[in-house]
Structures are given as C-alpha cells and as structure tokens.
Amino acid sequence: MKGKNMRLLGREDSASRQPNIQEIIGDLQEEIARGEAVYTVDELRVLEMKLAEYEQMLQNLLER
C-alpha cells in the first residue's frame, strides 16, 4: 500500500505535467476512500474540501 499523496495535500510540488480537473477529482476520490488508515481526520477534511472545490470548478466550466 502506498503512502499519502502529498501533492493532493498541497505539501509537494507537482511534476512537470499538470493533471486535468477530471484526473484531480478522481485522485481525490481515491485518496478519500483510503480513509483514516492513511490520512488523519484533518487531512481527510482538507481533501474533501479540495474535492468540493474542484467539482464546483468543473461544474462551472461545463455550464459555460
């Protein structure tokens, strides 16, 4: 089992290739599903807030 995704927590710079919004949403959903076995409650809260923000961004883009 891999460790925490530090990029999604905002603690690590991203690689040269930037993921698109759908990829970020999928990554966030996967990491949130790993739950407290990997992340603290506070870290899960951060990931859930980021997921909500990216889902709203995607919705806004699709409505244009």
Buried (B, 14 or more C-beta within 10 A) or exposed (E): EEEBBEBBBEEEEEEEEEBEEEEBBEBBEEBBEBEEEBBEEEBBEBBEEBBEEBBEEBEEEEEE
